[in-house]
Amino acid sequence: MSRLPGHPTTGSGAASDGVREGAAAPAVAAPHPGLRVRLRELYYGWSPRAVRYRYGLLAFDLVTIGFVVTSSFFHGAAVVEALDVLFGLLILAEFCARMAASRAPLNELVHPLGLADIIVIFSFLAPLAGENFGFLRIVRALRLFRSYQLVSRLRRDFPFFRRNEDAVLSIVNLLVFLLIMTAVVFETQVARNPAIANYADALYFTVTTVTTTGFGDITLQGTTGRLLAVLIMIFGVSLFIRLAQTLFRPQKVHYECPECGLSRHDPDAVHCKHCGAVINIPTEGAM
């Protein structure tokens, strides 16, 4: 039955018109992603904003390390105590954001580095704790630097890092070891050893011990101090040997062969030395 002009449409014709009208209507905008989704993108995504955020976290860790070292020269000052609280609140906020972004927050919480963060937050915020555990904050710099996503991004962004990844990581490992051991020496000796009054004295002792120079003008007191010096020598020399190996052995690049899995090749290699397969190592066109 044909539809007369001007007459209202009823029945199935109205329904079909409704479908056509609905199809022509503009689409409803998707809901804005939740806070947890946005945080997860910042911590685990590859967008420019996420990469900038993770580089910002690394910079914040470096600033915190500088503050922990510098504050040892002004211990007890009102400005230092105020900055303690500020850094503690910032670390607490970042810790909560990381918990919210994690798919397994409980595992993140009981992880040794997560427990170290809790101790660090307590050390900055609790008036009675002062900076007794503040040096543990330094461990987070190593964690961020060695995370898979950040190392991959450094390979992409910096050709120098791509060519010298092993050497750079060895230097970072050694520097982090020196900073942590310096902090341990300072925290355990500052109240009982008159020769160690600040981080500079502790760093001086740590470097002379790691390099086995041992001038003897500063020594650690007590059995605990001697055992600590032994640990510094053993692990410090091992890290120095590792650094020497990466600096003086032939330069290699990391690129996994799709056939045999060999991951170290010459920078200009076009075939895998192990299986002979063709490999395509990204380069800038000149070596």
Secondary structure as a PSIPRED ss2 file (coil, helix, strand):
# PSIPRED VFORMAT (PSIPRED V4.0)

   1 M C   1.000  0.000  0.000
   2 S C   1.000  0.000  0.000
   3 R C   1.000  0.000  0.000
   4 L C   1.000  0.000  0.000
   5 P C   1.000  0.000  0.000
   6 G C   1.000  0.000  0.000
   7 H C   1.000  0.000  0.000
   8 P C   1.000  0.000  0.000
   9 T C   1.000  0.000  0.000
  10 T C   1.000  0.000  0.000
  11 G C   1.000  0.000  0.000
  12 S H   0.000  1.000  0.000
  13 G H   0.000  1.000  0.000
  14 A H   0.000  1.000  0.000
  15 A H   0.000  1.000  0.000
  16 S H   0.000  1.000  0.000
  17 D H   0.000  1.000  0.000
  18 G H   0.000  1.000  0.000
  19 V H   0.000  1.000  0.000
  20 R H   0.000  1.000  0.000
  21 E H   0.000  1.000  0.000
  22 G H   0.000  1.000  0.000
  23 A H   0.000  1.000  0.000
  24 A H   0.000  1.000  0.000
  25 A C   1.000  0.000  0.000
  26 P C   1.000  0.000  0.000
  27 A C   1.000  0.000  0.000
  28 V C   1.000  0.000  0.000
  29 A C   1.000  0.000  0.000
  30 A C   1.000  0.000  0.000
  31 P C   1.000  0.000  0.000
  32 H C   1.000  0.000  0.000
  33 P C   1.000  0.000  0.000
  34 G C   1.000  0.000  0.000
  35 L H   0.000  1.000  0.000
  36 R H   0.000  1.000  0.000
  37 V H   0.000  1.000  0.000
  38 R H   0.000  1.000  0.000
  39 L H   0.000  1.000  0.000
  40 R H   0.000  1.000  0.000
  41 E H   0.000  1.000  0.000
  42 L H   0.000  1.000  0.000
  43 Y H   0.000  1.000  0.000
  44 Y H   0.000  1.000  0.000
  45 G C   1.000  0.000  0.000
  46 W C   1.000  0.000  0.000
  47 S C   1.000  0.000  0.000
  48 P H   0.000  1.000  0.000
  49 R H   0.000  1.000  0.000
  50 A H   0.000  1.000  0.000
  51 V H   0.000  1.000  0.000
  52 R H   0.000  1.000  0.000
  53 Y H   0.000  1.000  0.000
  54 R H   0.000  1.000  0.000
  55 Y H   0.000  1.000  0.000
  56 G H   0.000  1.000  0.000
  57 L H   0.000  1.000  0.000
  58 L H   0.000  1.000  0.000
  59 A H   0.000  1.000  0.000
  60 F H   0.000  1.000  0.000
  61 D H   0.000  1.000  0.000
  62 L H   0.000  1.000  0.000
  63 V H   0.000  1.000  0.000
  64 T H   0.000  1.000  0.000
  65 I H   0.000  1.000  0.000
  66 G H   0.000  1.000  0.000
  67 F H   0.000  1.000  0.000
  68 V H   0.000  1.000  0.000
  69 V H   0.000  1.000  0.000
  70 T H   0.000  1.000  0.000
  71 S H   0.000  1.000  0.000
  72 S H   0.000  1.000  0.000
  73 F H   0.000  1.000  0.000
  74 F H   0.000  1.000  0.000
  75 H C   1.000  0.000  0.000
  76 G C   1.000  0.000  0.000
  77 A C   1.000  0.000  0.000
  78 A H   0.000  1.000  0.000
  79 V H   0.000  1.000  0.000
  80 V H   0.000  1.000  0.000
  81 E H   0.000  1.000  0.000
  82 A H   0.000  1.000  0.000
  83 L H   0.000  1.000  0.000
  84 D H   0.000  1.000  0.000
  85 V H   0.000  1.000  0.000
  86 L H   0.000  1.000  0.000
  87 F H   0.000  1.000  0.000
  88 G H   0.000  1.000  0.000
  89 L H   0.000  1.000  0.000
  90 L H   0.000  1.000  0.000
  91 I H   0.000  1.000  0.000
  92 L H   0.000  1.000  0.000
  93 A H   0.000  1.000  0.000
  94 E H   0.000  1.000  0.000
  95 F H   0.000  1.000  0.000
  96 C H   0.000  1.000  0.000
  97 A H   0.000  1.000  0.000
  98 R H   0.000  1.000  0.000
  99 M H   0.000  1.000  0.000
 100 A H   0.000  1.000  0.000
 101 A H   0.000  1.000  0.000
 102 S C   1.000  0.000  0.000
 103 R C   1.000  0.000  0.000
 104 A C   1.000  0.000  0.000
 105 P H   0.000  1.000  0.000
 106 L H   0.000  1.000  0.000
 107 N H   0.000  1.000  0.000
 108 E H   0.000  1.000  0.000
 109 L H   0.000  1.000  0.000
 110 V H   0.000  1.000  0.000
 111 H C   1.000  0.000  0.000
 112 P H   0.000  1.000  0.000
 113 L H   0.000  1.000  0.000
 114 G H   0.000  1.000  0.000
 115 L H   0.000  1.000  0.000
 116 A H   0.000  1.000  0.000
 117 D H   0.000  1.000  0.000
 118 I H   0.000  1.000  0.000
 119 I H   0.000  1.000  0.000
 120 V H   0.000  1.000  0.000
 121 I H   0.000  1.000  0.000
 122 F H   0.000  1.000  0.000
 123 S H   0.000  1.000  0.000
 124 F H   0.000  1.000  0.000
 125 L H   0.000  1.000  0.000
 126 A C   1.000  0.000  0.000
 127 P C   1.000  0.000  0.000
 128 L C   1.000  0.000  0.000
 129 A C   1.000  0.000  0.000
 130 G C   1.000  0.000  0.000
 131 E C   1.000  0.000  0.000
 132 N C   1.000  0.000  0.000
 133 F C   1.000  0.000  0.000
 134 G H   0.000  1.000  0.000
 135 F H   0.000  1.000  0.000
 136 L H   0.000  1.000  0.000
 137 R H   0.000  1.000  0.000
 138 I H   0.000  1.000  0.000
 139 V H   0.000  1.000  0.000
 140 R H   0.000  1.000  0.000
 141 A H   0.000  1.000  0.000
 142 L H   0.000  1.000  0.000
 143 R H   0.000  1.000  0.000
 144 L H   0.000  1.000  0.000
 145 F H   0.000  1.000  0.000
 146 R H   0.000  1.000  0.000
 147 S C   1.000  0.000  0.000
 148 Y H   0.000  1.000  0.000
 149 Q H   0.000  1.000  0.000
 150 L H   0.000  1.000  0.000
 151 V H   0.000  1.000  0.000
 152 S H   0.000  1.000  0.000
 153 R H   0.000  1.000  0.000
 154 L H   0.000  1.000  0.000
 155 R H   0.000  1.000  0.000
 156 R H   0.000  1.000  0.000
 157 D H   0.000  1.000  0.000
 158 F C   1.000  0.000  0.000
 159 P H   0.000  1.000  0.000
 160 F H   0.000  1.000  0.000
 161 F H   0.000  1.000  0.000
 162 R H   0.000  1.000  0.000
 163 R H   0.000  1.000  0.000
 164 N C   1.000  0.000  0.000
 165 E H   0.000  1.000  0.000
 166 D H   0.000  1.000  0.000
 167 A H   0.000  1.000  0.000
 168 V H   0.000  1.000  0.000
 169 L H   0.000  1.000  0.000
 170 S H   0.000  1.000  0.000
 171 I H   0.000  1.000  0.000
 172 V H   0.000  1.000  0.000
 173 N H   0.000  1.000  0.000
 174 L H   0.000  1.000  0.000
 175 L H   0.000  1.000  0.000
 176 V H   0.000  1.000  0.000
 177 F H   0.000  1.000  0.000
 178 L H   0.000  1.000  0.000
 179 L H   0.000  1.000  0.000
 180 I H   0.000  1.000  0.000
 181 M H   0.000  1.000  0.000
 182 T H   0.000  1.000  0.000
 183 A H   0.000  1.000  0.000
 184 V H   0.000  1.000  0.000
 185 V H   0.000  1.000  0.000
 186 F H   0.000  1.000  0.000
 187 E H   0.000  1.000  0.000
 188 T H   0.000  1.000  0.000
 189 Q H   0.000  1.000  0.000
 190 V C   1.000  0.000  0.000
 191 A C   1.000  0.000  0.000
 192 R C   1.000  0.000  0.000
 193 N C   1.000  0.000  0.000
 194 P C   1.000  0.000  0.000
 195 A C   1.000  0.000  0.000
 196 I C   1.000  0.000  0.000
 197 A C   1.000  0.000  0.000
 198 N C   1.000  0.000  0.000
 199 Y H   0.000  1.000  0.000
 200 A H   0.000  1.000  0.000
 201 D H   0.000  1.000  0.000
 202 A H   0.000  1.000  0.000
 203 L H   0.000  1.000  0.000
 204 Y H   0.000  1.000  0.000
 205 F H   0.000  1.000  0.000
 206 T H   0.000  1.000  0.000
 207 V H   0.000  1.000  0.000
 208 T H   0.000  1.000  0.000
 209 T H   0.000  1.000  0.000
 210 V H   0.000  1.000  0.000
 211 T C   1.000  0.000  0.000
 212 T C   1.000  0.000  0.000
 213 T C   1.000  0.000  0.000
 214 G C   1.000  0.000  0.000
 215 F C   1.000  0.000  0.000
 216 G C   1.000  0.000  0.000
 217 D C   1.000  0.000  0.000
 218 I C   1.000  0.000  0.000
 219 T C   1.000  0.000  0.000
 220 L C   1.000  0.000  0.000
 221 Q C   1.000  0.000  0.000
 222 G H   0.000  1.000  0.000
 223 T H   0.000  1.000  0.000
 224 T H   0.000  1.000  0.000
 225 G H   0.000  1.000  0.000
 226 R H   0.000  1.000  0.000
 227 L H   0.000  1.000  0.000
 228 L H   0.000  1.000  0.000
 229 A H   0.000  1.000  0.000
 230 V H   0.000  1.000  0.000
 231 L H   0.000  1.000  0.000
 232 I H   0.000  1.000  0.000
 233 M H   0.000  1.000  0.000
 234 I H   0.000  1.000  0.000
 235 F H   0.000  1.000  0.000
 236 G H   0.000  1.000  0.000
 237 V H   0.000  1.000  0.000
 238 S H   0.000  1.000  0.000
 239 L H   0.000  1.000  0.000
 240 F H   0.000  1.000  0.000
 241 I H   0.000  1.000  0.000
 242 R H   0.000  1.000  0.000
 243 L H   0.000  1.000  0.000
 244 A H   0.000  1.000  0.000
 245 Q H   0.000  1.000  0.000
 246 T H   0.000  1.000  0.000
 247 L H   0.000  1.000  0.000
 248 F H   0.000  1.000  0.000
 249 R C   1.000  0.000  0.000
 250 P C   1.000  0.000  0.000
 251 Q C   1.000  0.000  0.000
 252 K C   1.000  0.000  0.000
 253 V E   0.000  0.000  1.000
 254 H E   0.000  0.000  1.000
 255 Y C   1.000  0.000  0.000
 256 E C   1.000  0.000  0.000
 257 C C   1.000  0.000  0.000
 258 P C   1.000  0.000  0.000
 259 E C   1.000  0.000  0.000
 260 C C   1.000  0.000  0.000
 261 G C   1.000  0.000  0.000
 262 L C   1.000  0.000  0.000
 263 S C   1.000  0.000  0.000
 264 R E   0.000  0.000  1.000
 265 H E   0.000  0.000  1.000
 266 D C   1.000  0.000  0.000
 267 P C   1.000  0.000  0.000
 268 D C   1.000  0.000  0.000
 269 A C   1.000  0.000  0.000
 270 V C   1.000  0.000  0.000
 271 H E   0.000  0.000  1.000
 272 C C   1.000  0.000  0.000
 273 K C   1.000  0.000  0.000
 274 H C   1.000  0.000  0.000
 275 C C   1.000  0.000  0.000
 276 G C   1.000  0.000  0.000
 277 A C   1.000  0.000  0.000
 278 V E   0.000  0.000  1.000
 279 I C   1.000  0.000  0.000
 280 N C   1.000  0.000  0.000
 281 I C   1.000  0.000  0.000
 282 P C   1.000  0.000  0.000
 283 T C   1.000  0.000  0.000
 284 E C   1.000  0.000  0.000
 285 G C   1.000  0.000  0.000
 286 A C   1.000  0.000  0.000
 287 M C   1.000  0.000  0.000
